[in-house]
Amino acid sequence: MSDRDLSVLEQFKWEPQKKAGAWLRAETERILAGNAWARHFAHRLHAEAGVRFIDQIGLLIMPDTPERRATLASIGYVPTPVKSEGPAFHHPGGMFPRVMLADHPDTDVGLKVERVGDFASANRLTEKPTGKPGDLARFVKASSENGIHIYGMEMHGLMGVEKDVPTVSLDDQALVLESFITRPRVASIGSEAELFKTTLKLVQDGVARVGRDLACDLFFRAEREYWMRRNRAAQVQYARQDKLGIGWANHDHHTYRVSRDMFPHLVSIWEALGLFCRERFYAGLQAGWGAQVMEQPVTGIITFNDVDMSPEELMGDFSHNGFSEKRDKLGTIGLWCGLHGEAFFQAGMHHLEAQFDHHALTKQLESEHGIKTMKPFTNFQYLTQAFTEGERWDVDHARIEHLLAKGLINKEQAELFKTSGAIGSHLENLERNDGFKGFNQDGVSEIIAATDPRKLSAQLVGDKGGKSGH
């Protein structure tokens, strides 16, 4: 393996940021100790939705002192590359709130919410949100006590510390969002490439109308809504979070399953929305799959893009050049796409991963809603991950016959998919600590194997009660 190959694989090596994590926990404890409304809301978040207050902090505005600047530098914060009202900082090595310093003695806490109007209504706030609907940055004050001010914070296509916030008409935003919601998704077998090209033009038109970062924000809002329609666990959990007024503001990453031939097409659309290629994954020879992680630095949107591949293909620029080898077998990812269609089109996301108290959410979903969570495929102190049991979908018989005719499944498997369907999507329950920004490669390999449609359909037949899920 060449030095260049190593540099590609080692460019993004995430580690728990223990100093910054300890600092944020101490600041959170100070905030909760000093503000009764924050304590009550933190309790409700945890008890009613399995969400942690610390994970919802998106912005801290704090007194500007030499000591604080020194502390931020010592735990890994660096200046944010945008013009802001005061000195602003972010942590490139981990997932932490942005910090802005100001010439006043108080602390302002911005909690991430999807829409401040919903947050204000859900929590019966008396203050009115700043600005007007359609503004890209809006706040609503929830509480002021002991010099600690709590706000709901709605950001669209912004880092959250910008001084000069652009104005985009509400009409333009609505038109672009509707174009993303109603975009063509039904791709007949063999027509996917053309539909990707059509969608790229649609995305480029949206970017031209409202700007790249806002278009990204709107696009993934539409993606979450489409995915929710096909996943009961998502619907249940969203309702729990909507009751608190936060929406999906705790989203962590969006996962897509992609067939080999279509991979560069998907990457081109993500890049048009401002995402860049981060780390690559290869899960091992037996697993037979890899992934490209991508991130949008302004919105914080992350995609995890899974594809069948071999270890030697990891070294090439498969995200842009694709795969030259033609295969006569399908791995877990390719078969899922063969059964359901591309995750980018009619199938929808394979899963959304959001940030929770892992154990609290697991217990609440099962005891209150009968939704079981699979065994964690990552169980570290700094990262815990698990899927809810999968949503079983009917499979288009034309897709089954196509796979059978090409010898990609056998007759027994074809009959199982016709009668029992196949697992389509999940909600992923994730807990991050110490700002850990990466993923567990071995654990992801395990869950890919555990969600292979062939294995799950065989298990379904073996269950005497014909139990759905897995």
The 8 nearest C-alpha neighbors of each residue, nearest first, counted from 0:
[[1, 4, 2, 5, 3, 314, 311, 6],
 [2, 0, 4, 3, 5, 6, 314, 7],
 [1, 3, 5, 4, 6, 0, 7, 8],
 [4, 2, 6, 1, 5, 7, 0, 8],
 [5, 3, 1, 7, 2, 6, 314, 0],
 [4, 6, 2, 8, 3, 7, 9, 1],
 [5, 7, 9, 3, 8, 4, 10, 2],
 [8, 6, 4, 5, 10, 9, 3, 278],
 [7, 9, 5, 6, 10, 4, 279, 278],
 [8, 10, 6, 11, 7, 12, 5, 278],
 [11, 9, 7, 6, 8, 12, 278, 277],
 [12, 10, 9, 278, 13, 277, 8, 7],
 [11, 13, 9, 10, 14, 437, 278, 8],
 [12, 14, 437, 436, 11, 435, 92, 15],
 [13, 15, 435, 16, 12, 436, 437, 92],
 [16, 14, 435, 433, 17, 434, 381, 13],
 [17, 15, 433, 19, 18, 434, 20, 14],
 [16, 18, 20, 433, 19, 15, 21, 434],
 [19, 17, 21, 20, 74, 16, 22, 433],
 [18, 20, 22, 74, 21, 17, 16, 23],
 [21, 19, 433, 17, 23, 18, 22, 16],
 [22, 20, 24, 18, 19, 23, 17, 25],
 [21, 23, 19, 25, 20, 24, 18, 26],
 [24, 22, 26, 20, 25, 21, 27, 19],
 [25, 23, 27, 21, 26, 22, 28, 20],
 [24, 26, 28, 22, 23, 27, 21, 29],
 [27, 25, 29, 23, 28, 24, 30, 22],
 [28, 26, 24, 30, 29, 25, 23, 31],
 [27, 29, 25, 31, 26, 30, 32, 24],
 [30, 28, 26, 32, 27, 31, 33, 25],
 [31, 29, 27, 33, 28, 32, 34, 26],
 [30, 32, 38, 28, 34, 33, 29, 37],
 [33, 31, 29, 30, 34, 28, 35, 38],
 [32, 34, 30, 31, 145, 29, 35, 144],
 [33, 35, 31, 37, 144, 36, 32, 30],
 [34, 36, 38, 37, 39, 33, 31, 32],
 [37, 35, 39, 38, 34, 40, 142, 141],
 [36, 38, 40, 35, 34, 39, 31, 41],
 [39, 37, 35, 41, 31, 36, 40, 42],
 [38, 40, 36, 42, 37, 41, 35, 43],
 [39, 41, 43, 37, 42, 38, 44, 36],
 [42, 40, 38, 44, 52, 39, 43, 37],
 [41, 43, 39, 45, 40, 44, 46, 38],
 [42, 44, 40, 46, 45, 47, 41, 39],
 [45, 43, 41, 50, 48, 42, 47, 46],
 [44, 46, 49, 50, 42, 43, 48, 51],
 [47, 45, 43, 44, 42, 48, 49, 359],
 [46, 48, 43, 44, 45, 49, 239, 240],
 [49, 47, 50, 44, 239, 45, 240, 46],
 [48, 50, 45, 360, 359, 356, 355, 46],
 [51, 49, 355, 45, 44, 48, 356, 52],
 [52, 50, 53, 54, 45, 356, 355, 44],
 [51, 53, 41, 55, 54, 50, 44, 56],
 [52, 54, 51, 55, 56, 27, 24, 23],
 [53, 55, 52, 51, 56, 354, 249, 50],
 [56, 54, 110, 111, 52, 53, 57, 249],
 [57, 55, 110, 53, 54, 58, 109, 96],
 [56, 58, 96, 111, 110, 109, 55, 97],
 [59, 57, 109, 97, 96, 98, 56, 108],
 [58, 60, 98, 108, 107, 61, 99, 109],
 [61, 59, 99, 107, 100, 106, 98, 58],
 [60, 62, 106, 100, 101, 59, 63, 99],
 [63, 61, 104, 101, 103, 100, 102, 64],
 [62, 64, 100, 101, 102, 61, 67, 65],
 [63, 65, 67, 66, 62, 68, 100, 69],
 [66, 64, 68, 67, 69, 63, 70, 62],
 [67, 65, 69, 64, 68, 70, 63, 71],
 [68, 66, 70, 64, 69, 65, 71, 63],
 [69, 67, 65, 71, 70, 66, 72, 64],
 [68, 70, 66, 72, 67, 71, 73, 65],
 [71, 69, 67, 73, 68, 72, 66, 74],
 [70, 72, 76, 68, 74, 73, 69, 67],
 [73, 71, 76, 69, 75, 70, 74, 68],
 [72, 74, 70, 71, 75, 69, 76, 18],
 [75, 73, 19, 71, 18, 72, 76, 70],
 [76, 74, 72, 73, 90, 71, 77, 19],
 [75, 77, 90, 72, 71, 89, 88, 74],
 [76, 78, 88, 89, 90, 79, 72, 75],
 [79, 77, 88, 87, 80, 89, 76, 86],
 [78, 80, 88, 87, 89, 81, 77, 86],
 [81, 79, 78, 82, 87, 88, 83, 89],
 [82, 80, 79, 83, 161, 160, 162, 87],
 [81, 83, 162, 161, 80, 84, 163, 160],
 [82, 84, 162, 161, 85, 160, 81, 87],
 [85, 83, 162, 161, 86, 82, 160, 87],
 [86, 84, 83, 100, 101, 87, 99, 82],
 [85, 87, 100, 99, 83, 88, 84, 78],
 [88, 86, 99, 79, 98, 78, 85, 100],
 [89, 87, 78, 79, 98, 77, 97, 76],
 [88, 90, 97, 76, 79, 77, 91, 78],
 [89, 91, 76, 92, 93, 75, 77, 95],
 [92, 90, 93, 89, 76, 77, 75, 94],
 [93, 91, 90, 13, 75, 16, 94, 436],
 [94, 92, 434, 436, 435, 91, 90, 95],
 [93, 95, 434, 436, 435, 96, 90, 92],
 [94, 96, 434, 93, 90, 97, 89, 57],
 [97, 95, 57, 58, 56, 98, 59, 94],
 [96, 98, 89, 58, 88, 57, 59, 95],
 [99, 97, 59, 88, 87, 58, 60, 96],
 [98, 100, 87, 60, 86, 85, 88, 59],
 [101, 99, 63, 61, 86, 62, 60, 85],
 [102, 100, 62, 63, 103, 85, 61, 60],
 [101, 103, 63, 62, 104, 100, 61, 85],
 [102, 104, 62, 101, 105, 63, 61, 106],
 [103, 105, 62, 102, 106, 61, 146, 101],
 [106, 104, 146, 103, 147, 61, 62, 107],
 [107, 105, 61, 147, 60, 148, 146, 108],
 [108, 106, 148, 60, 59, 147, 149, 109],
 [107, 109, 149, 59, 150, 58, 148, 110],
 [108, 110, 58, 150, 152, 57, 151, 56],
 [111, 109, 56, 151, 55, 152, 57, 150],
 [112, 110, 152, 55, 57, 248, 56, 151],
 [113, 111, 245, 248, 153, 114, 152, 151],
 [112, 114, 248, 246, 153, 245, 247, 115],
 [115, 113, 116, 117, 153, 112, 118, 245],
 [114, 116, 118, 117, 153, 151, 119, 139],
 [117, 115, 119, 118, 114, 120, 128, 139],
 [118, 116, 244, 120, 115, 119, 114, 121],
 [117, 119, 244, 115, 121, 116, 120, 122],
 [120, 118, 124, 116, 122, 117, 121, 123],
 [119, 121, 123, 117, 122, 118, 116, 124],
 [122, 120, 244, 118, 243, 119, 123, 117],
 [121, 123, 119, 120, 124, 118, 243, 244],
 [124, 122, 120, 121, 119, 125, 118, 141],
 [123, 125, 119, 122, 126, 141, 120, 140],
 [124, 126, 123, 127, 119, 141, 140, 120],
 [127, 125, 124, 140, 139, 128, 141, 119],
 [126, 128, 139, 129, 125, 140, 124, 119],
 [129, 127, 139, 138, 130, 137, 126, 115],
 [130, 128, 138, 137, 139, 127, 131, 136],
 [129, 131, 137, 134, 128, 132, 136, 138],
 [130, 132, 134, 133, 129, 128, 137, 135],
 [133, 131, 134, 130, 169, 137, 135, 116],
 [132, 134, 169, 131, 135, 168, 167, 172],
 [135, 133, 136, 132, 131, 130, 137, 166],
 [134, 136, 155, 154, 133, 137, 156, 164],
 [137, 135, 154, 134, 153, 155, 138, 159],
 [138, 136, 153, 129, 152, 130, 134, 128],
 [139, 137, 152, 129, 128, 151, 150, 153],
 [138, 140, 128, 151, 150, 127, 129, 115],
 [139, 141, 150, 142, 149, 126, 151, 138],
 [140, 142, 150, 149, 124, 139, 151, 126],
 [141, 143, 149, 148, 140, 36, 144, 150],
 [144, 142, 148, 147, 149, 146, 145, 141],
 [143, 145, 147, 34, 146, 142, 148, 33],
 [146, 144, 147, 33, 34, 143, 148, 105],
 [145, 147, 105, 144, 106, 148, 143, 104],
 [148, 146, 106, 144, 145, 143, 107, 105],
 [147, 149, 143, 107, 142, 108, 106, 146],
 [150, 148, 108, 142, 141, 140, 107, 109],
 [151, 149, 140, 109, 139, 141, 108, 152],
 [150, 152, 110, 139, 138, 109, 115, 112],
 [151, 153, 138, 111, 109, 110, 112, 150],
 [152, 154, 137, 112, 114, 113, 136, 115],
 [155, 153, 136, 135, 157, 159, 152, 156],
 [154, 156, 135, 157, 213, 216, 136, 153],
 [157, 155, 213, 212, 298, 216, 297, 154],
 [158, 156, 159, 155, 297, 154, 298, 212],
 [157, 159, 297, 160, 298, 161, 156, 154],
 [158, 160, 157, 161, 154, 58, 136, 97],
 [159, 161, 83, 158, 162, 87, 99, 84],
 [162, 160, 83, 163, 82, 159, 164, 81],
 [163, 161, 83, 84, 82, 164, 160, 81],
 [162, 164, 161, 165, 82, 83, 84, 160],
 [163, 165, 161, 162, 166, 135, 136, 157],
 [166, 164, 163, 167, 135, 134, 136, 161],
 [165, 167, 168, 164, 134, 135, 133, 169],
 [168, 166, 209, 169, 165, 171, 172, 133],
 [169, 167, 171, 170, 172, 166, 133, 209],
 [168, 170, 133, 172, 171, 173, 167, 132],
 [171, 169, 173, 168, 172, 174, 167, 175],
 [172, 170, 174, 168, 173, 169, 175, 209],
 [171, 173, 169, 175, 170, 174, 176, 168],
 [174, 172, 170, 176, 171, 175, 177, 169],
 [175, 173, 171, 177, 172, 176, 170, 178],
 [174, 176, 178, 172, 177, 205, 173, 171],
 [177, 175, 173, 179, 178, 174, 217, 172],
 [176, 178, 180, 174, 179, 175, 181, 173],
 [177, 179, 175, 181, 176, 180, 182, 174],
 [178, 180, 182, 176, 177, 181, 218, 221],
 [179, 181, 177, 221, 178, 182, 176, 222],
 [182, 180, 178, 179, 177, 183, 184, 176],
 [181, 183, 179, 178, 180, 184, 198, 201],
 [184, 182, 185, 181, 344, 194, 198, 186],
 [185, 183, 344, 345, 186, 182, 343, 194],
 [186, 184, 345, 183, 344, 187, 340, 194],
 [187, 185, 191, 190, 184, 188, 194, 344],
 [186, 188, 190, 189, 185, 191, 340, 398],
 [187, 189, 190, 186, 191, 398, 340, 401],
 [188, 190, 191, 187, 192, 186, 193, 194],
 [191, 189, 187, 192, 193, 188, 186, 194],
 [190, 192, 194, 193, 186, 189, 195, 188],
 [193, 191, 195, 194, 190, 196, 261, 264],
 [194, 192, 196, 195, 191, 190, 197, 198],
 [193, 195, 197, 191, 196, 192, 198, 190],
 [194, 196, 198, 192, 193, 197, 199, 191],
 [197, 195, 199, 193, 194, 198, 192, 200],
 [198, 196, 194, 200, 195, 199, 193, 201],
 [197, 199, 201, 195, 200, 196, 194, 202],
 [198, 200, 202, 196, 201, 197, 268, 195],
 [199, 201, 203, 197, 198, 202, 204, 196],
 [202, 200, 198, 204, 199, 203, 205, 197],
 [203, 201, 205, 199, 204, 200, 198, 206],
 [202, 204, 200, 206, 205, 201, 199, 207],
 [203, 205, 207, 201, 202, 206, 200, 208],
 [206, 204, 202, 208, 203, 207, 175, 214],
 [207, 205, 210, 211, 203, 208, 214, 204],
 [206, 208, 204, 205, 210, 209, 203, 211],
 [207, 209, 205, 206, 210, 204, 171, 175],
 [210, 208, 206, 207, 214, 205, 213, 167],
 [211, 209, 206, 213, 207, 212, 214, 208],
 [212, 210, 206, 214, 272, 213, 215, 273],
 [211, 213, 156, 215, 214, 210, 216, 298],
 [212, 214, 156, 216, 215, 211, 210, 155],
 [213, 215, 217, 211, 212, 216, 206, 218],
 [216, 214, 212, 218, 272, 213, 217, 211],
 [215, 217, 213, 214, 218, 219, 156, 155],
 [218, 216, 220, 214, 215, 219, 176, 213],
 [219, 217, 215, 221, 220, 216, 179, 214],
 [220, 218, 222, 221, 217, 216, 223, 215],
 [219, 221, 217, 223, 222, 218, 216, 224],
 [220, 222, 224, 219, 180, 218, 223, 179],
 [223, 221, 219, 225, 220, 224, 226, 218],
 [224, 222, 226, 220, 225, 221, 227, 219],
 [223, 225, 227, 221, 222, 226, 220, 228],
 [224, 226, 222, 223, 227, 228, 221, 347],
 [227, 225, 223, 347, 228, 224, 229, 348],
 [228, 226, 224, 230, 229, 233, 225, 234],
 [227, 229, 226, 225, 230, 224, 234, 231],
 [230, 228, 227, 226, 231, 225, 424, 390],
 [229, 231, 227, 233, 232, 228, 390, 234],
 [230, 232, 234, 233, 235, 229, 227, 390],
 [233, 231, 235, 234, 230, 236, 426, 370],
 [234, 232, 236, 231, 230, 227, 235, 237],
 [233, 235, 231, 237, 232, 236, 227, 238],
 [236, 234, 232, 238, 233, 237, 231, 239],
 [235, 237, 239, 233, 238, 234, 232, 240],
 [236, 238, 240, 234, 239, 235, 241, 233],
 [237, 239, 241, 235, 236, 240, 242, 234],
 [240, 238, 236, 237, 242, 48, 241, 235],
 [239, 241, 237, 243, 242, 238, 246, 48],
 [240, 242, 244, 246, 238, 243, 239, 245],
 [241, 243, 240, 239, 244, 121, 238, 245],
 [244, 242, 241, 240, 121, 245, 118, 122],
 [243, 245, 118, 241, 117, 121, 242, 246],
 [244, 246, 112, 113, 241, 243, 248, 240],
 [247, 245, 241, 113, 248, 240, 244, 112],
 [248, 246, 249, 250, 245, 113, 237, 240],
 [247, 249, 112, 113, 246, 250, 111, 245],
 [250, 248, 247, 353, 354, 251, 55, 54],
 [251, 249, 353, 248, 247, 252, 352, 354],
 [250, 252, 353, 352, 354, 249, 301, 253],
 [253, 251, 301, 352, 302, 250, 351, 254],
 [252, 254, 302, 351, 303, 301, 352, 350],
 [255, 253, 303, 350, 302, 349, 304, 348],
 [256, 254, 304, 348, 342, 349, 305, 257],
 [257, 255, 305, 342, 332, 304, 306, 349],
 [256, 258, 306, 341, 262, 305, 255, 259],
 [257, 259, 333, 261, 260, 306, 336, 262],
 [258, 260, 261, 262, 306, 257, 307, 322],
 [261, 259, 258, 262, 321, 322, 263, 257],
 [262, 260, 264, 258, 259, 263, 265, 257],
 [261, 263, 265, 264, 259, 260, 257, 258],
 [264, 262, 319, 266, 318, 265, 321, 261],
 [265, 263, 267, 261, 262, 266, 195, 268],
 [264, 266, 268, 262, 263, 267, 269, 261],
 [265, 267, 263, 269, 268, 264, 270, 318],
 [268, 266, 270, 264, 265, 269, 263, 271],
 [269, 267, 271, 265, 270, 266, 199, 272],
 [268, 270, 266, 272, 274, 271, 267, 265],
 [271, 269, 274, 273, 267, 272, 268, 266],
 [270, 272, 268, 269, 273, 267, 203, 202],
 [273, 271, 269, 215, 270, 211, 274, 268],
 [272, 274, 270, 271, 295, 211, 269, 275],
 [275, 273, 295, 294, 270, 269, 293, 272],
 [276, 274, 293, 294, 270, 277, 295, 273],
 [277, 275, 293, 292, 278, 294, 291, 274],
 [276, 278, 293, 292, 275, 11, 279, 294],
 [279, 277, 11, 292, 291, 8, 280, 276],
 [280, 278, 291, 290, 292, 8, 277, 281],
 [281, 279, 290, 289, 282, 291, 278, 440],
 [282, 280, 289, 283, 288, 310, 290, 313],
 [281, 283, 444, 286, 288, 289, 440, 280],
 [284, 282, 286, 285, 281, 287, 310, 288],
 [283, 285, 287, 286, 310, 309, 282, 288],
 [284, 286, 287, 283, 282, 288, 444, 448],
 [287, 285, 283, 284, 288, 282, 444, 448],
 [288, 286, 284, 285, 308, 309, 307, 283],
 [287, 289, 307, 308, 306, 286, 282, 281],
 [290, 288, 281, 280, 306, 308, 305, 282],
 [289, 291, 305, 280, 304, 279, 306, 292],
 [290, 292, 279, 304, 303, 278, 280, 293],
 [291, 293, 303, 277, 278, 302, 276, 304],
 [294, 292, 276, 277, 302, 275, 301, 274],
 [295, 293, 301, 274, 275, 300, 296, 302],
 [294, 296, 274, 300, 299, 273, 297, 298],
 [297, 295, 299, 298, 294, 274, 300, 273],
 [298, 296, 158, 299, 295, 157, 156, 212],
 [297, 299, 156, 300, 295, 296, 157, 158],
 [298, 300, 295, 296, 297, 301, 294, 158],
 [299, 301, 295, 298, 294, 252, 302, 296],
 [302, 300, 294, 252, 293, 253, 299, 295],
 [301, 303, 253, 293, 252, 254, 292, 304],
 [302, 304, 254, 292, 253, 291, 255, 305],
 [303, 305, 255, 290, 291, 254, 256, 302],
 [306, 304, 290, 256, 289, 257, 255, 303],
 [305, 307, 257, 289, 288, 332, 290, 258],
 [308, 306, 288, 332, 330, 287, 289, 333],
 [309, 307, 288, 287, 289, 306, 312, 310],
 [308, 310, 312, 311, 287, 288, 284, 313],
 [311, 309, 312, 313, 281, 284, 308, 283],
 [312, 310, 313, 309, 314, 315, 308, 281],
 [313, 311, 314, 310, 309, 315, 308, 317],
 [312, 314, 311, 310, 315, 281, 309, 317],
 [315, 313, 312, 311, 4, 316, 310, 7],
 [314, 316, 317, 312, 313, 311, 320, 318],
 [315, 317, 318, 320, 319, 314, 321, 313],
 [316, 318, 321, 320, 319, 315, 322, 312],
 [319, 317, 263, 316, 321, 320, 266, 262],
 [318, 320, 263, 317, 321, 316, 266, 267],
 [321, 319, 317, 316, 318, 263, 322, 315],
 [320, 322, 317, 263, 319, 318, 262, 323],
 [321, 323, 324, 317, 259, 320, 260, 312],
 [322, 324, 325, 321, 320, 260, 317, 312],
 [325, 323, 322, 326, 321, 312, 259, 308],
 [324, 326, 323, 327, 322, 259, 260, 328],
 [327, 325, 328, 324, 329, 259, 323, 308],
 [326, 328, 325, 329, 407, 406, 405, 324],
 [329, 327, 326, 407, 330, 406, 408, 333],
 [330, 328, 333, 334, 407, 331, 327, 326],
 [329, 331, 333, 332, 307, 334, 287, 328],
 [330, 332, 451, 334, 333, 335, 329, 452],
 [333, 331, 335, 334, 330, 306, 307, 256],
 [334, 332, 336, 329, 258, 330, 335, 331],
 [333, 335, 337, 336, 331, 332, 329, 330],
 [334, 336, 338, 332, 337, 333, 339, 331],
 [337, 335, 340, 341, 333, 339, 334, 338],
 [336, 338, 334, 335, 340, 339, 333, 398],
 [339, 337, 335, 336, 398, 340, 334, 394],
 [338, 340, 336, 346, 337, 335, 394, 341],
 [341, 339, 336, 346, 337, 338, 345, 342],
 [340, 342, 336, 343, 344, 346, 257, 345],
 [343, 341, 347, 346, 348, 255, 256, 344],
 [342, 344, 341, 347, 348, 255, 346, 345],
 [345, 343, 184, 341, 342, 346, 347, 185],
 [344, 346, 184, 185, 347, 340, 341, 342],
 [347, 345, 342, 339, 340, 344, 341, 348],
 [348, 346, 342, 226, 345, 343, 344, 349],
 [349, 347, 342, 255, 350, 226, 254, 343],
 [348, 350, 424, 255, 254, 342, 425, 256],
 [351, 349, 425, 348, 426, 254, 424, 352],
 [350, 352, 253, 426, 427, 252, 254, 353],
 [351, 353, 427, 252, 251, 250, 428, 426],
 [352, 354, 250, 251, 249, 429, 428, 351],
 [355, 353, 429, 430, 249, 251, 250, 428],
 [356, 354, 50, 430, 357, 49, 429, 51],
 [355, 357, 359, 49, 50, 430, 358, 51],
 [356, 358, 355, 430, 360, 359, 429, 428],
 [357, 359, 361, 360, 356, 362, 49, 355],
 [360, 358, 49, 362, 356, 361, 357, 363],
 [359, 361, 49, 363, 362, 357, 358, 364],
 [362, 360, 358, 359, 364, 363, 372, 357],
 [361, 363, 359, 360, 365, 364, 366, 358],
 [362, 364, 360, 366, 365, 367, 361, 359],
 [365, 363, 370, 368, 367, 361, 362, 366],
 [364, 366, 369, 370, 371, 368, 362, 363],
 [367, 365, 363, 364, 369, 368, 362, 370],
 [366, 368, 364, 363, 365, 369, 370, 362],
 [369, 367, 364, 370, 365, 366, 363, 235],
 [368, 370, 365, 366, 367, 371, 364, 363],
 [371, 369, 365, 364, 368, 372, 232, 387],
 [372, 370, 365, 388, 387, 369, 373, 364],
 [371, 373, 387, 388, 386, 361, 374, 385],
 [372, 374, 386, 387, 388, 385, 375, 371],
 [373, 375, 385, 376, 372, 386, 384, 377],
 [376, 374, 385, 377, 384, 378, 373, 383],
 [375, 377, 442, 385, 384, 446, 374, 445],
 [378, 376, 383, 384, 442, 375, 379, 439],
 [377, 379, 383, 375, 382, 376, 384, 380],
 [380, 378, 382, 381, 383, 377, 384, 439],
 [379, 381, 382, 378, 432, 383, 431, 433],
 [380, 382, 432, 379, 431, 433, 435, 15],
 [383, 381, 431, 379, 430, 380, 378, 432],
 [382, 384, 378, 377, 430, 429, 379, 431],
 [385, 383, 429, 377, 375, 428, 376, 430],
 [384, 386, 375, 428, 427, 376, 373, 374],
 [387, 385, 427, 373, 372, 426, 425, 428],
 [386, 388, 372, 426, 373, 425, 371, 389],
 [389, 387, 468, 372, 371, 373, 386, 469],
 [388, 390, 425, 468, 422, 424, 391, 387],
 [389, 391, 424, 423, 422, 230, 425, 468],
 [392, 390, 422, 421, 423, 389, 468, 420],
 [393, 391, 420, 421, 423, 422, 394, 390],
 [392, 394, 420, 421, 395, 391, 419, 417],
 [393, 395, 420, 396, 338, 392, 339, 417],
 [394, 396, 397, 398, 399, 393, 338, 339],
 [395, 397, 399, 398, 394, 400, 417, 416],
 [398, 396, 400, 395, 399, 401, 394, 402],
 [399, 397, 401, 396, 400, 395, 338, 402],
 [398, 400, 396, 402, 397, 401, 413, 403],
 [399, 401, 403, 397, 398, 402, 404, 396],
 [400, 402, 398, 404, 399, 403, 397, 405],
 [403, 401, 407, 399, 405, 400, 404, 408],
 [402, 404, 400, 406, 408, 405, 401, 407],
 [405, 403, 401, 406, 402, 400, 407, 408],
 [406, 404, 402, 403, 407, 401, 408, 327],
 [405, 407, 403, 404, 408, 402, 409, 327],
 [406, 408, 402, 405, 328, 403, 329, 409],
 [409, 407, 403, 406, 402, 412, 413, 410],
 [408, 410, 412, 411, 403, 413, 406, 407],
 [411, 409, 413, 412, 414, 408, 403, 415],
 [410, 412, 414, 413, 409, 415, 408, 416],
 [413, 411, 415, 409, 414, 410, 408, 416],
 [414, 412, 410, 416, 411, 415, 399, 409],
 [413, 415, 417, 411, 412, 416, 418, 410],
 [416, 414, 412, 418, 417, 413, 419, 456],
 [415, 417, 420, 413, 419, 414, 418, 421],
 [418, 416, 414, 415, 420, 419, 413, 396],
 [417, 419, 415, 416, 420, 414, 393, 413],
 [420, 418, 416, 415, 417, 421, 456, 393],
 [421, 419, 393, 416, 394, 392, 417, 418],
 [422, 420, 391, 392, 452, 416, 423, 456],
 [423, 421, 391, 390, 389, 392, 452, 424],
 [422, 424, 390, 391, 392, 421, 389, 349],
 [425, 423, 349, 390, 350, 389, 422, 230],
 [426, 424, 350, 389, 387, 386, 427, 390],
 [427, 425, 350, 387, 351, 386, 233, 352],
 [426, 428, 386, 352, 385, 351, 429, 425],
 [427, 429, 385, 384, 357, 386, 353, 352],
 [430, 428, 384, 354, 383, 355, 353, 357],
 [429, 431, 383, 355, 354, 357, 382, 356],
 [432, 430, 382, 381, 435, 434, 429, 383],
 [431, 433, 381, 434, 435, 382, 430, 20],
 [432, 434, 20, 16, 17, 15, 435, 381],
 [433, 435, 94, 93, 432, 16, 95, 436],
 [436, 434, 15, 93, 433, 437, 14, 432],
 [435, 437, 93, 94, 13, 434, 438, 92],
 [438, 436, 13, 435, 439, 14, 12, 11],
 [437, 439, 440, 436, 443, 382, 435, 442],
 [440, 438, 442, 441, 443, 377, 437, 382],
 [439, 441, 443, 442, 438, 282, 444, 280],
 [442, 440, 444, 443, 439, 282, 445, 377],
 [441, 443, 376, 445, 439, 377, 444, 440],
 [442, 444, 440, 446, 445, 441, 439, 447],
 [443, 445, 282, 441, 447, 442, 446, 286],
 [446, 444, 442, 448, 443, 447, 449, 441],
 [445, 447, 449, 443, 448, 444, 376, 450],
 [448, 446, 444, 450, 449, 445, 443, 451],
 [447, 449, 445, 446, 451, 450, 444, 286],
 [448, 450, 446, 447, 451, 445, 454, 455],
 [449, 451, 447, 448, 452, 446, 455, 454],
 [450, 452, 331, 454, 448, 453, 449, 455],
 [453, 451, 455, 454, 421, 456, 450, 422],
 [454, 452, 456, 451, 455, 457, 412, 331],
 [455, 453, 457, 451, 452, 456, 458, 450],
 [454, 456, 458, 452, 457, 469, 453, 459],
 [457, 455, 459, 458, 453, 454, 452, 415],
 [456, 458, 454, 460, 459, 455, 453, 461],
 [459, 457, 461, 455, 456, 460, 454, 462],
 [458, 460, 456, 462, 461, 457, 465, 455],
 [461, 459, 457, 458, 462, 465, 456, 463],
 [460, 462, 458, 459, 463, 457, 465, 456],
 [463, 461, 459, 465, 460, 464, 466, 458],
 [464, 462, 465, 461, 460, 466, 459, 458],
 [463, 465, 466, 462, 459, 461, 460, 467],
 [464, 466, 462, 463, 459, 460, 467, 461],
 [465, 467, 464, 462, 459, 468, 463, 469],
 [468, 466, 469, 465, 391, 459, 390, 389],
 [469, 467, 389, 388, 391, 390, 466, 422],
 [468, 455, 467, 388, 389, 459, 458, 422]]
